[in-house]
Amino acid sequence: MNNFDQIKTKATLDKIPSMTQDGLFYCEHLILSQEITSILEIGTGYGIWSISMAQLNKDIHITSLELLEKRAKIAQSNIQSMSLQDQITLENVDALSYTPSKHYDFIFIDGPKSQNKALFLKYLPFLNPNGYILVDNIDFHGETKTERSDQSRDLKQMVRKINDFKTWILNESDLNVIDLEIGDGLLLISRKY
Ligand SMILES: C[S@@+](CC[C@H](N)C(=O)[O-])C[C@H]1O[C@@H](n2cnc3c(N)ncnc32)[C@H](O)[C@@H]1O
């Protein structure tokens, strides 16, 4: 088993969520076809997404934000074991209060799902003019498509917030929003000119 397979196996064992394989293929295609080089990731987990994207091309630089210190330490060690520390800068911070020092071609929102709207509004000003924002888990494992009596109160509240965000953003007339039925549901957003 190579290093990256070991990282993915440990993430699965520790129940650390990460993007689905078809979601990863889509991101890889988008990043390569649009020649994207500067990326901000909100929610690092164990670093699987950022490692996958950084491996595409040496010119790709990613800043990745992770709230939990324990996860950030494991992600940092994973990034080092893949020799990608020159391409991925990990910040152990709360994305809701962090202020970026630059603008990005691509912003990947994969942090607290109930805060998608707050994160989107906070980070949109840091998107380069022709950049993209991608939001993951819009289907939330199918939970956003149906309301069931056995959904807990917390789950219902999160599902409502994800659905409210989707409805809101699809009605923003100054944005292009594509609802991609890929992986766990992705929303791809860019500015209209
Ligand atoms: C779905 S995981 C990220 C997976 C990663 N993007 C991947 O695909 O490999 C979401 C991560 O967001 C982190 N997170 C939650 N709230 C956050 C916040 N306010 N700021 C930064 N990270 C946060 C969680 O600790 C968790 O590790």
The ligand as a Gaussian input file, in Angstrom:
#p B3LYP/6-31G(d) Opt

LIG

0 1
 C      -15.891000      17.049000       5.216000
 S      -14.467000      17.375000       6.192000
 C      -13.319000      17.968000       5.002000
 C      -12.839000      16.927000       4.050000
 C      -11.822000      17.398000       3.047000
 N      -12.259000      18.633000       2.400000
 C      -11.632000      16.329000       2.005000
 O      -12.477000      16.228000       1.062000
 O      -10.670000      15.558000       2.112000
 C      -14.951000      18.873000       6.972000
 C      -13.871000      19.443000       7.892000
 O      -14.241000      20.784000       8.218000
 C      -13.748000      21.039000       9.511000
 N      -14.431000      22.231000      10.062000
 C      -15.644000      22.288000      10.674000
 N      -15.917000      23.539000      11.049000
 C      -14.861000      24.309000      10.652000
 C      -14.547000      25.693000      10.760000
 N      -15.403000      26.556000      11.351000
 N      -13.373000      26.142000      10.261000
 C      -12.500000      25.276000       9.674000
 N      -12.751000      23.945000       9.558000
 C      -13.909000      23.472000      10.026000
 C      -14.049000      19.746000      10.270000
 O      -13.277000      19.630000      11.445000
 C      -13.724000      18.692000       9.200000
 O      -12.415000      18.203000       9.346000

